[in-house]
């Protein structure tokens, strides 16, 4: 069973998400918060596997809450930020902070369910075209230094480029004609060398370092 916390200041949104998620036998909403300030306490008490976090809320926004949860909790949950507009700078900053991915509020029910399962499994939910737009013009010397220190092998670099395209482990395996377990090993090596929390942060580093250039 995947336990989920909903964080959104609109009750109607939370009600709709609960209905979509709890229609699935393996998903359970264990709590709701209407503000980012409530989220940290609920994460600590309820220990959800996944948090669906509205990125824009009037008091404590989702970016601030995401940073607090990932910084101040042991074994933090996977966080998916919810947004109305995919070109929102708050979304990009949440990805930099360690959010596993993002979902558009207009996403179809099946996409929401799939995203939660992906996040809980440790995969990322990225929209490659949107991430490219968000990353355009963002160069970071720290990211470039991290990539240089990583000294990725040729295969690891290839895997990182495919991760940046939004490919899953299975899709990368098919692209490179490798076993999925082999790809998982390469992904783990990339994350370890970059010091990235997950593949989303690795992709952000790839863009900000200039290793992958937004088209």
C-alpha positions as CSV (number, residue, x, y, z in Angstrom):
1,X,0.0,0.0,0.0
2,X,1.3,3.4,-0.9
3,X,0.5,6.1,1.7
4,X,-0.1,9.6,0.3
5,X,-0.3,13.1,1.9
6,X,-2.2,15.8,0.0
7,X,-1.1,19.4,0.4
8,X,-3.2,22.0,-1.4
9,X,-5.0,25.2,-0.2
10,X,-8.0,24.4,-2.3
11,X,-10.3,21.8,-0.7
12,X,-11.9,21.0,-4.1
13,X,-8.5,20.0,-5.5
14,X,-7.8,17.8,-2.5
15,X,-11.2,16.1,-2.7
16,X,-10.7,15.4,-6.4
17,X,-7.3,14.0,-5.9
18,X,-8.5,11.8,-3.0
19,X,-11.3,10.4,-5.1
20,X,-8.9,9.6,-8.0
21,X,-6.2,8.0,-5.8
22,X,-8.4,6.0,-3.4
23,X,-10.2,4.4,-6.4
24,X,-7.0,2.3,-6.7
25,X,-6.5,-0.7,-4.5
26,X,-2.8,0.1,-3.8
27,X,-3.1,3.8,-3.0
28,X,-4.3,5.3,0.3
29,X,-4.6,9.0,1.3
30,X,-3.5,9.2,4.9
31,X,-3.9,12.9,5.4
32,X,-4.5,16.4,4.0
33,X,-3.0,19.8,4.6
34,X,-4.2,23.2,3.4
35,X,-0.9,24.9,3.9
36,X,2.8,24.1,3.6
37,X,3.2,24.9,7.3
38,X,1.1,21.9,8.2
39,X,2.9,19.6,5.9
40,X,6.1,19.1,7.9
41,X,4.3,18.0,11.0
42,X,2.0,15.6,9.1
43,X,4.9,14.1,7.3
44,X,6.6,13.4,10.6
45,X,3.4,11.9,12.2
46,X,1.9,10.1,9.3
47,X,5.1,8.9,7.5
48,X,3.6,9.0,3.9
49,X,5.5,7.4,1.1
50,X,4.5,10.2,-1.4
51,X,3.4,13.8,-0.9
52,X,1.5,15.7,-3.6
53,X,2.4,19.3,-2.9
54,X,0.8,22.4,-4.4
55,X,3.7,24.7,-5.4
56,X,1.8,27.9,-4.8
57,X,-0.1,28.5,-1.5
58,X,-0.8,31.8,0.2
59,X,1.0,31.2,3.5
60,X,3.9,28.8,3.3
61,X,4.3,27.8,-0.3
62,X,5.2,24.4,-1.6
63,X,8.8,25.2,-2.4
64,X,9.5,26.2,1.2
65,X,7.6,23.2,2.5
66,X,9.5,20.9,0.1
67,X,12.8,22.2,1.3
68,X,11.8,21.8,5.0
69,X,10.6,18.3,4.6
70,X,13.7,17.1,2.7
71,X,16.0,18.9,5.1
72,X,14.4,18.2,8.5
73,X,12.9,14.6,8.3
74,X,14.6,11.3,8.4
75,X,13.9,9.1,5.3
76,X,11.8,11.8,3.7
77,X,8.9,10.9,1.4
78,X,9.0,11.4,-2.4
79,X,7.5,14.8,-3.2
80,X,5.6,15.5,-6.4
81,X,4.8,19.2,-6.8
82,X,1.5,20.2,-8.4
83,X,1.3,23.2,-10.7
84,X,-1.1,24.9,-13.0
85,X,1.6,26.2,-15.3
86,X,4.5,24.0,-16.4
87,X,6.8,27.0,-16.9
88,X,6.6,28.1,-13.3
89,X,10.0,29.0,-11.8
90,X,8.7,27.6,-8.4
91,X,8.6,24.2,-10.1
92,X,12.2,24.3,-11.2
93,X,13.4,25.4,-7.8
94,X,11.4,22.6,-6.2
95,X,13.2,20.1,-8.5
96,X,16.5,21.7,-7.5
97,X,15.5,21.3,-3.9
98,X,14.9,17.5,-4.4
99,X,11.3,17.1,-5.5
100,X,10.9,13.8,-7.5
101,X,9.0,15.5,-10.3
102,X,5.9,17.6,-11.0
103,X,2.4,17.1,-12.1
104,X,0.1,19.5,-14.0
105,X,-3.2,20.0,-12.2
106,X,-5.0,19.3,-15.5
107,X,-3.4,15.9,-15.7
108,X,-5.7,13.0,-16.3
109,X,-6.5,10.6,-13.5
110,X,-4.5,7.8,-15.0
111,X,-1.5,10.1,-15.2
112,X,-1.8,11.1,-11.6
113,X,-2.0,7.5,-10.5
114,X,1.0,6.5,-12.7
115,X,3.0,9.4,-11.3
116,X,2.5,8.4,-7.7
117,X,3.5,4.8,-8.4
118,X,6.6,6.0,-10.3
119,X,7.6,8.3,-7.5
120,X,7.2,5.7,-4.8
121,X,9.3,3.2,-6.8
122,X,12.1,5.8,-6.9
123,X,11.7,6.9,-10.5
124,X,11.2,10.5,-11.5
125,X,8.3,12.2,-13.3
126,X,9.8,14.8,-15.7
127,X,8.3,16.4,-18.7
128,X,11.5,16.8,-20.9
129,X,10.3,19.7,-23.0
130,X,9.1,21.6,-19.9
131,X,12.3,21.0,-18.1
132,X,14.4,22.1,-21.1
133,X,12.4,25.4,-21.1
134,X,12.8,25.9,-17.4
135,X,16.5,25.1,-17.5
136,X,17.2,27.5,-20.5
137,X,19.8,30.1,-19.5
138,X,20.4,28.7,-16.0
139,X,24.2,28.1,-15.7
140,X,25.6,27.2,-12.4
141,X,29.4,27.0,-11.6
142,X,28.7,24.6,-8.7
143,X,26.9,22.2,-11.0
144,X,29.7,22.3,-13.5
145,X,32.2,21.6,-10.8
146,X,30.2,18.7,-9.5
147,X,30.0,17.2,-13.0
148,X,33.8,17.6,-13.5
149,X,34.5,16.0,-10.1
150,X,32.2,13.1,-11.0
151,X,34.4,11.9,-13.8
152,X,31.6,9.9,-15.4
153,X,32.5,7.0,-17.6
154,X,31.4,7.2,-21.3
155,X,28.5,4.8,-20.5
156,X,27.4,6.8,-17.4
157,X,27.5,10.0,-19.4
158,X,25.3,8.3,-22.1
159,X,22.9,7.2,-19.4
160,X,22.7,10.7,-17.9
161,X,21.9,12.2,-21.3
162,X,19.0,9.7,-21.7
163,X,17.8,10.4,-18.2
164,X,17.7,14.1,-19.2
165,X,15.4,13.1,-22.1
166,X,13.0,11.7,-19.5
167,X,13.5,8.1,-20.3
168,X,12.8,5.4,-17.7
169,X,15.3,2.7,-16.8
170,X,13.4,0.3,-19.1
171,X,13.5,2.8,-22.0
172,X,17.2,3.4,-21.4
173,X,17.8,-0.3,-21.4
174,X,16.0,-0.6,-24.8
175,X,17.9,2.4,-26.3
176,X,21.3,1.1,-25.3
177,X,20.5,-2.7,-25.7
178,X,21.3,-3.4,-22.0
179,X,19.6,-5.2,-19.2
180,X,17.4,-3.1,-16.9
181,X,19.5,-4.2,-13.9
182,X,22.6,-3.0,-15.7
183,X,21.0,0.4,-16.3
184,X,19.9,0.6,-12.7
185,X,23.6,0.1,-11.7
186,X,24.7,2.8,-14.0
187,X,22.0,5.2,-12.7
188,X,23.1,4.5,-9.1
189,X,26.7,5.2,-10.1
190,X,25.7,8.5,-11.7
191,X,23.7,9.6,-8.7
192,X,26.5,8.7,-6.3
193,X,29.2,10.4,-8.3
194,X,27.1,13.6,-8.7
195,X,26.0,13.5,-5.0
196,X,22.4,13.7,-6.3
197,X,19.4,12.7,-4.1
198,X,17.7,11.1,-7.1
199,X,17.6,11.1,-10.9
200,X,15.7,14.4,-11.0
201,X,18.5,16.3,-9.2
202,X,21.0,14.5,-11.5
203,X,19.1,15.8,-14.5
204,X,19.0,19.4,-13.1
205,X,22.8,19.2,-12.6
206,X,23.1,18.0,-16.2
207,X,21.3,21.1,-17.5
208,X,22.9,23.6,-15.1
209,X,26.4,22.4,-15.8
210,X,25.9,22.7,-19.6
211,X,26.5,18.9,-20.0
212,X,23.0,18.8,-21.6
213,X,22.0,22.0,-23.5
214,X,18.3,23.0,-23.7
215,X,17.3,23.1,-27.3
